[in-house]
Amino acid sequence: MKIDLGCGSNKHVGFWGIDRRPLSGVDLICDINNPIPLPDDSVEFVMASRSLPYVHNFVEVMTEIYRLCIHKAVVCILAPYAHYFAHMSNPLFNHKFDEYTPRYLTPFFFQPSQGARCPELLYKPEIPPPYDFRLLRMELFYQAPFVPPLYELEELEVLKTLQANVAQEIMYHLIVIKRPISTGELELLSRRHYLEPSHAAILRQYEIPK
């Protein structure tokens, strides 16, 4: 089963839509702040497009997602980037998302391997979270005037650490880990193509400002 959390009226094709409102295309009316009435280990892909910043308790929601997912299920999260003034000022956002967020989704902290997409183990924190989501890939979406080809992606990586309002949204593909998995397998999984929200393709259509 593939589920789209907080899908609204724009449910991803081929997904089971979950939303608290009885909108067109919603298959299950459920507030994702509450337990979702689906069995353990029943979901293979979770789409969460611009919905998780609004949840009341992020850890509880991620714990529920973890319960629903099978081992090696994929979770795709698209969220507003934390270091963007318009998002900082939004009083409805309860949770912030940036390039450091994946560190807190696993009992381990990671850093990227040189020349590889898959991160390497650094150390285990003293109080681990009740789930294990490993980062497969992460992408930032930039706003004008900070867009390719005016800036190389390597330049933007540095620039976004020095000032706000460079990136406007961020997307993660995470894998659910419920059994031991090797670094080599994670590396292979990080190179696969995965589904993503339709908004991602639009955000990726950079234009040179006039």
C-alpha positions as CSV (number, residue, x, y, z in Angstrom):
1,M,0.0,0.0,0.0
2,K,1.1,3.6,-0.8
3,I,-0.4,6.4,1.3
4,D,-0.5,10.1,0.8
5,L,-0.6,11.9,4.2
6,G,-2.6,15.1,4.3
7,C,-3.2,14.8,0.6
8,G,-6.0,17.5,0.4
9,S,-7.6,17.5,-3.0
10,N,-4.3,16.8,-4.8
11,K,-3.8,13.1,-4.0
12,H,-0.8,11.5,-5.7
13,V,-1.8,9.1,-8.5
14,G,-1.9,5.5,-7.3
15,F,-1.9,6.4,-3.6
16,W,-4.4,5.9,-0.8
17,G,-5.3,9.5,0.3
18,I,-5.5,10.4,4.0
19,D,-6.8,13.7,5.1
20,R,-8.9,15.1,8.0
21,R,-11.3,16.8,5.5
22,P,-13.8,14.9,3.2
23,L,-12.3,16.3,0.0
24,S,-12.5,14.8,-3.5
25,G,-10.1,11.9,-3.8
26,V,-9.6,11.3,0.0
27,D,-9.9,7.6,0.7
28,L,-9.6,7.7,4.5
29,I,-10.9,10.7,6.6
30,C,-8.4,10.8,9.5
31,D,-6.5,13.5,11.4
32,I,-2.9,12.4,11.1
33,N,-2.3,13.8,14.6
34,N,-4.2,10.8,15.7
35,P,-3.5,7.0,15.3
36,I,-4.1,6.0,11.7
37,P,-6.5,3.0,11.4
38,L,-4.2,0.8,9.3
39,P,-2.4,-2.4,10.3
40,D,1.3,-2.6,11.3
41,D,3.7,-3.2,8.5
42,S,1.2,-2.5,5.8
43,V,2.7,0.4,3.9
44,E,5.5,0.4,1.3
45,F,5.6,4.1,0.4
46,V,4.6,7.3,2.3
47,M,4.1,10.6,0.6
48,A,4.0,13.6,2.9
49,S,3.9,16.7,0.8
50,R,3.8,20.0,2.8
51,S,1.8,18.3,5.5
52,L,4.2,17.5,8.4
53,P,5.0,21.1,9.4
54,Y,1.5,21.4,10.7
55,V,1.3,18.3,12.9
56,H,1.1,18.8,16.7
57,N,3.7,16.3,17.8
58,F,6.2,15.4,15.1
59,V,7.8,12.5,17.1
60,E,4.4,10.9,17.6
61,V,3.5,11.2,14.0
62,M,6.8,9.8,12.8
63,T,6.4,6.9,15.3
64,E,3.0,6.2,13.8
65,I,4.4,6.3,10.2
66,Y,7.1,3.9,11.4
67,R,4.5,1.5,12.8
68,L,2.6,1.4,9.5
69,C,5.7,0.9,7.3
70,I,7.3,-2.3,6.3
71,H,11.1,-2.7,6.4
72,K,12.7,-0.7,3.6
73,A,9.6,1.3,2.9
74,V,10.3,4.7,1.5
75,V,9.0,8.0,3.0
76,C,9.1,11.1,0.8
77,I,8.8,14.4,2.7
78,L,8.5,17.8,0.9
79,A,8.5,20.7,3.4
80,P,9.1,24.5,3.6
81,Y,12.8,25.2,4.2
82,A,13.3,26.5,7.7
83,H,15.6,29.4,6.9
84,Y,13.3,31.4,4.7
85,F,11.6,34.4,6.3
86,A,8.1,33.7,4.9
87,H,8.2,30.3,6.6
88,M,9.8,31.5,9.8
89,S,6.9,33.9,10.3
90,N,4.1,31.4,9.6
91,P,2.4,30.8,13.0
92,L,0.7,27.6,11.7
93,F,4.1,25.8,11.3
94,N,4.9,23.7,14.4
95,H,8.0,22.1,13.0
96,K,11.0,23.3,11.0
97,F,12.8,21.3,8.3
98,D,16.4,21.8,7.0
99,E,19.4,19.8,6.1
100,Y,20.0,18.8,9.7
101,T,16.5,17.3,10.2
102,P,17.5,13.7,9.1
103,R,20.0,13.5,12.0
104,Y,17.1,13.3,14.4
105,L,15.1,10.7,12.5
106,T,17.5,7.8,13.3
107,P,19.3,6.4,16.4
108,F,22.5,7.3,14.6
109,F,24.0,10.5,13.3
110,F,25.3,10.5,9.8
111,Q,27.5,12.5,7.4
112,P,27.8,12.1,3.6
113,S,30.5,9.8,2.3
114,Q,32.9,11.5,-0.1
115,G,31.7,10.9,-3.6
116,A,28.6,9.0,-2.4
117,R,25.0,9.7,-1.7
118,C,24.6,7.3,1.2
119,P,25.7,8.7,4.6
120,E,28.2,7.0,7.0
121,L,27.7,6.3,10.6
122,L,29.2,8.8,13.0
123,Y,28.0,8.0,16.5
124,K,24.9,6.9,18.4
125,P,23.1,9.6,20.5
126,E,22.4,8.9,24.2
127,I,18.6,9.1,23.8
128,P,17.7,7.6,20.4
129,P,14.3,8.2,18.8
130,P,11.7,5.4,18.7
131,Y,12.2,4.9,15.0
132,D,14.9,4.5,12.4
133,F,14.6,6.5,9.2
134,R,17.8,6.7,7.1
135,L,18.4,9.4,4.6
136,L,18.6,8.2,1.0
137,R,18.7,11.6,-0.7
138,M,17.9,15.2,0.0
139,E,17.2,18.0,-2.4
140,L,16.8,21.7,-1.9
141,F,14.7,24.0,-4.1
142,Y,16.0,27.5,-4.5
143,Q,14.3,30.8,-5.3
144,A,15.3,33.6,-7.6
145,P,17.8,35.0,-7.8
146,F,19.6,32.0,-6.3
147,V,18.9,29.5,-9.1
148,P,21.0,27.5,-11.6
149,P,22.6,28.3,-13.9
150,L,23.4,31.7,-12.3
151,Y,24.8,29.7,-9.4
152,E,26.3,26.3,-9.4
153,L,24.8,23.9,-6.9
154,E,28.1,23.7,-5.0
155,E,28.0,27.5,-4.6
156,L,24.4,27.4,-3.3
157,E,25.4,24.7,-0.7
158,V,27.8,27.3,0.8
159,L,25.6,30.3,0.3
160,K,22.6,28.8,2.2
161,T,24.8,28.3,5.2
162,L,25.7,32.0,5.2
163,Q,22.4,33.7,4.7
164,A,18.6,33.1,4.8
165,N,16.1,33.2,1.9
166,V,18.3,31.2,-0.5
167,A,16.3,27.9,-0.5
168,Q,12.5,27.8,-0.2
169,E,11.7,24.1,0.1
170,I,13.4,20.9,0.9
171,M,12.7,17.3,0.0
172,Y,13.9,14.1,1.6
173,H,13.6,10.4,0.6
174,L,14.0,8.3,3.7
175,I,14.1,4.5,4.1
176,V,12.5,2.7,7.0
177,I,14.9,0.4,8.9
178,K,13.4,-2.3,11.0
179,R,16.1,-5.0,10.5
180,P,19.9,-4.8,10.1
181,I,21.0,-3.4,6.8
182,S,24.5,-3.0,5.3
183,T,26.1,0.2,4.2
184,G,26.5,-1.3,0.7
185,E,22.8,-1.9,0.4
186,L,21.9,1.6,1.6
187,E,24.3,2.9,-1.0
188,L,22.6,0.9,-3.8
189,L,19.1,2.0,-2.6
190,S,20.2,5.7,-2.6
191,R,20.8,5.5,-6.3
192,R,17.4,4.3,-7.3
193,H,14.6,6.5,-8.7
194,Y,11.8,7.2,-6.3
195,L,8.4,8.7,-6.6
196,E,8.1,12.4,-5.6
197,P,5.3,15.0,-5.3
198,S,4.3,16.6,-8.5
199,H,5.3,20.0,-7.0
200,A,8.9,18.9,-7.1
201,A,9.1,19.0,-10.9
202,I,7.7,22.5,-10.9
203,L,10.1,23.7,-8.3
204,R,13.0,22.3,-10.3
205,Q,12.1,24.3,-13.4
206,Y,14.6,27.1,-12.8
207,E,14.5,30.2,-14.8
208,I,17.0,33.0,-15.2
209,P,15.6,36.2,-13.6
210,K,15.1,39.0,-16.2
